């Protein structure tokens, strides 16, 4: 998982091809992922 943006490596690699709906789904999950990273002291 990228510590800067919260996306996984597969998500980053497929970002352009996953389409708008796929990107919106990932974007909706990012705040919780980033909060979890911060809680773990990783960010």
Secondary structure, 3 states (H helix, E strand, C coil): CCCCCCCCHHHHHHCCCCHHHHHHHHHHHHHHHHHHHHHCCCC
